[in-house]
Amino acid sequence: MGIVTGSMNITRVKRKRSAGRIVLIAAAVLAVLIIAALAAIPPLVMNDMIHIHADVATLSPAQFGVEAKEVWLAAEDGISLISWEVQADDPRGVVIFLSGIHNPSVTAYFGHAKMLSENGYSSLLIEMRAHGKSEGDKIFLGTREYLDTRAGVEYILSRSEYKDLPVIVFGVSMGGAAAINSIGEIPELDGLISISAFSSWPDVFCDSMVNMGIPGFIAKIDKPFVKLYMGLEYGFGSLRVNPLDEIKKLNGRPALLMHSTGDSQVPYRSFERLQKAAPGQFDMFIREGDYHFICRDEYFDEPWKDEEYAGAILAFLKKNF
């Protein structure tokens, strides 16, 4: 009987070990599947978003009652960019405009350029790469668009009528992020106005996941995969160019950041991160509600009618330039 009992005990031990091994294998397979699913999210969401030429509708300056000269620029990586120059009489400075990831065209800001012209500031509205009539078939989420700004700065500095005038970059949404990256990378820029910028693309990607109801811990786990996909698409060196780091390079240059508390496209958490990264280094304008473009929709073509919004911009410019 002792021999039989021993055989039974050995059999039970073997079964327990086999069951434990199966559990470990199942857990490993599940972990691999979860990692694969998380790794797949960024390319599934971003591929069509960035591999595109955004055919934005170009608006006529006459529609806004302003005169503009068409200017072609060449970025240092060979991309040709269309832009429009709106001149002020005896200008106090020049403002470079950049728009968003897919829309609108930067020409939607002719109304802003008119307002600035009437207040003594010339404008250069640049249609960023892969938008409208500008060349390119890939959007770089702000990591390379600062080269578009640099092309505009070089053009402005080449013009005798702008000699010794300050140059300010003004961007909205992805253009706001590109504007922050621009002032960090281009020492010739003298000031910044950034509207509804993300603190980094991985940040806004994961913030948006949370806003869609995905648990925060899953979004946090997915963030490295967003960075990985960006590195594979743009080169890992490009990851160093991001608003969270570039905002730290203001070095005393005046800046105005604007955001709305309920922004559904770039959640307010991005603004809070930028505040934390560069405390006390920029002026702020915060609007309650969901106003991605900050200016109220009904006044967008005539922004001076949104007195609070226009007043903040003009006061900032006149105080510093």
Steps between C-alpha positions, in 0.01 A plus 500: 500500500792741579635457146162571345448813716844634401417459131176690548681787680756526218219510244326780690824704518552458127143611430545808723824588319331452161208717605737772627695490175178537301396803709840664444485436125144634484602811695799555270283462189243741644773753582637476145152551354439804725836653406432432131157664529644808673782523245246483218291794622735788399553386137132414458396847618788709367588347163224665299530813712862572409540336158289759327509823308230714660314663211378796697290764326702814426304815579537827314640800688235712327238305694645661814554844350877475509778507241755218504804411293564134417852394605665164438746378761752215498556299818853376559394139433380595150126541558338791315245694704242754397443799724324835491642831616272769640683828551431772752599862458815570699483161680606445861562129439419199284279208608533154342174300499477119509175300496390153615560135417241459221297821491435780457732650242720768646312737267214480750718736704482787251252659741764485773759641259264789423458572871875496552565718195262763632694491826845532346616140441575333168424129458635200313246217481679171426315195371701228671640200316246244377223763503326677213735619225813427704700189416519187710296188561576441867403694812771502768288599803718804568830313509616637162257783429732739683704487177202665330513779756874535446444549127258782586747658743772493235270671252408773751862560594588535131256790451638847554159637607509263797854580609539482880130425555395229747362176356225321691364152422124440548368145477176315568451136606776298331617837369512615863726206583711574191521863611637396841747267331595783265590749773703231672691415183527844334684762707410774249137486613414771749161390631231233508121479497381140530136396502377158618839331460563147616785442744617209285330276248518192727339711773202612293462153345470339843289784644256442216489127580396586856236744370358215291450294816812284485645447851787733581741218587454350152564838337813540711626156397436587133703824505838330433348334194391841367860619539624181335275550198604865470865397515450245225312751284709813557830374641566470871701822502183692416351413839724761664297772325187528711320791667562376853875537451503790254290727726794493742714680241311832502794661678302809592332547161134607541238229454123476526331160531123472462277200577142418593416289802263267315698456178380172348780481240805584711398443862591765757750260659746593224485865605556401862809300406643796308437722803687254718789474255556877484341657809466876485670521159197590287178699510174305502148543369251236614144480369235292674325241282593318179658759267780327312571809292442721809333765283125454506377335178265781403787751508776291346508686165492832687690415819503862626132452581600247766629779717637286781694274261625775269580722795725235653695456177538870422588589859772234499644625173492866592651436843794305363554619143 
